[in-house]
Amino acid sequence: MAVEGYVATVVVKDLASHGDALREAEFIKNCPYLLVAGVNGSTLTTVFMVPEEYRWWADYSALFPESRSRTFLMEEVVYPMSPREVVACESPPCGADCGECPQREQFNCRGCVATRKE
């Protein structure tokens, strides 16, 4: 079943060590758009599914070119069931402070996409 209005992204990120990859996986594990995170050695692989309007946010490697990551955007998302319900968080689940983020102005961002109640 195709899912209209969503874009999925796979981010493969090379970190300095296995411990760093595990810490980062733990850091992002509560993001409501995260479908899965996996660690293999010092590589963290994550899969996110976000509404089309957050496409800019899903392209992690473009937002953070220094991150030693590769992002693969999937234009046509086929999902075996309806997308899970996204429950907005009160604050960024990863602990980030989005207040000074340069993307706020560039993309007219209103803060962490995980805190949206739209």
N, C-alpha and C positions, 0 to 999 in steps of 0.2 A: 504494500500500500504506500503510495507516495504521500508525503507530508508537505502540504502547501504552506508557504510563508515561513519556512525554517531553513536555516543553513547549518550544516554540521561541519565540524573542523577536527582534524587530527593534528595534534602538536607533538612533535618528537624533539625532546630537549636533552642535550648532552650536558651533564653536570660534572663537577670535579671528582665526585666519588659516589659510591653506592649509598652511603649515609646521607649525602646531600640530596640525592634523588628521593630517598624515602622521606626525608624531612619536607621536601617540597610537595610530595604527594599528600602528606599529612596536612600540610598548610592549606591545600585547596580542596580537600575531600568533601567539604560541606557546601560547595558551590552548587546551587540548584540546577545549573545548566550542565554540570559535569555528569556524563553518562558512565565513564569508567576511567580509572587511572591505573597504570601498571608500571612496574620498575623492572628493568633488566640490566643488571650491572649498574653503571652510572647513567643510564638513559631512562628518562621518564617519558612515557607516552600517555597522552590524555585524549579523550574524545569528548567534545562538547556539542550540544545542539541548542542553538539560540534562535530567537525570532529574527527574521530577515533584517529588521531595522538595526540590529546589533552586529551586522556583518563586520563593521570596522573593528569592533571589540574582539571578534573571533579570530582575526588575523594577527595572532600573537607575535609572529616573527617580524611583521611590518611595524607593529607598535614598539617592539623591543628588539631592534636589530643587533644589539650587543649580546643577546641571550643565548647564542649558539643553539638555535632551534630552527626547525623546519615546520611550516604550517601547510597543511593540505586542506583546502576548502572543498566541500562537496556541494555542488550546485543543486543536484537533484537528490533529495533525501528519501530513501525507501526505508520504511520502518515497519517491523512486523506487527505492530499494534499501534493504537493511538498514543501520541506523546504523553509522557507522564505529566501529571499536574505539577506546575511549578509553584511552590509556596515561597513567597517573598520573605527574606530575612530582615530583622530589625537593623542589623549592621553588617558590613562586609564579612562573610564567613571566613575569609582568608586573613582577616585582620588588617587589611590595607587601609591606609588613610588617603582617600581619594580627593581630599580638599585641595591639594596643590598640584594635582595631575594635569599635565599640559593637554591631555585629550579632552578635558572638560570644555575648554573654549573651542578647540579645533573641531570637535564633533558635536558641540552643543550638548555635551553629556551632563546629566543631572546626578551623577554619582554612580556607585556600584550597581551594575545591572541586576545583581542578585537581590537588591533591596527594593526593586520596583514592584508596585502593587497594581500595575496596569494590566 
